């Protein structure tokens, strides 16, 4: 997240991808860094137990959101 904020501050698009369990932490970090409205993509939690095929299926559902964040 901090890297994405640093990129954005330099005019380089970035996308933050988190799981639901970390939304409050993300909101706090963005506010603390002066970017309270920065968008992020939220995946369901947990994901650490997903198999590779299941993770690929899940992430395919969010690609369009990531692209929107990078091209907005």
C-alpha positions as CSV (number, residue, x, y, z in Angstrom):
1,X,0.0,0.0,0.0
2,X,2.8,2.5,0.9
3,X,4.4,1.8,-2.5
4,X,1.2,2.5,-4.3
5,X,0.8,5.8,-2.4
6,X,4.3,6.7,-3.3
7,X,3.7,5.9,-7.0
8,X,0.5,7.9,-7.1
9,X,2.2,10.9,-5.5
10,X,4.7,10.8,-8.4
11,X,1.9,10.5,-11.0
12,X,2.4,6.8,-11.6
13,X,-0.9,4.8,-11.4
14,X,-1.1,2.1,-8.8
15,X,-3.7,-0.3,-7.5
16,X,-4.1,-1.6,-4.0
17,X,-5.6,-5.1,-3.6
18,X,-6.6,-6.2,-0.1
19,X,-8.9,-8.7,1.5
20,X,-12.0,-7.7,3.5
21,X,-10.2,-8.2,6.8
22,X,-7.9,-5.3,6.0
23,X,-10.3,-2.6,4.9
24,X,-10.2,-0.6,8.1
25,X,-6.3,-0.7,8.1
26,X,-6.3,0.5,4.4
27,X,-8.7,3.3,5.2
28,X,-6.5,4.4,8.1
29,X,-3.3,4.3,6.0
30,X,-4.8,6.3,3.2
31,X,-6.1,8.9,5.6
32,X,-2.7,9.1,7.3
33,X,-1.0,9.6,4.0
34,X,-3.4,12.3,2.9
35,X,-5.2,10.3,0.3
36,X,-8.5,9.5,2.1
37,X,-10.5,8.8,-1.1
38,X,-7.9,6.6,-2.8
39,X,-9.7,3.5,-4.2
40,X,-8.7,0.0,-3.6
41,X,-9.9,-3.5,-4.6
42,X,-11.3,-5.7,-1.9
43,X,-11.1,-9.5,-2.3
44,X,-13.0,-11.9,0.1
45,X,-11.1,-13.1,3.1
46,X,-9.3,-15.4,3.6
47,X,-7.5,-16.2,0.4
48,X,-4.4,-18.0,1.8
49,X,-6.1,-21.3,1.8
50,X,-7.1,-21.2,-1.9
51,X,-5.6,-23.5,-4.4
52,X,-3.9,-22.0,-7.4
53,X,-6.9,-22.7,-9.7
54,X,-9.3,-21.2,-7.2
55,X,-7.1,-18.1,-6.8
56,X,-7.0,-17.7,-10.5
57,X,-10.7,-17.9,-10.8
58,X,-11.2,-15.4,-7.9
59,X,-8.7,-12.9,-9.3
60,X,-10.2,-13.1,-12.8
61,X,-13.3,-11.6,-11.3
62,X,-11.4,-8.5,-10.1
63,X,-9.2,-7.7,-13.1
64,X,-11.6,-5.1,-14.5
65,X,-11.6,-3.2,-11.2
66,X,-7.8,-3.2,-11.1
67,X,-7.6,-1.9,-14.7
68,X,-10.1,0.8,-13.8
69,X,-7.9,1.9,-10.9
70,X,-4.8,2.0,-13.1
71,X,-6.5,3.9,-16.0
72,X,-8.7,6.3,-14.1
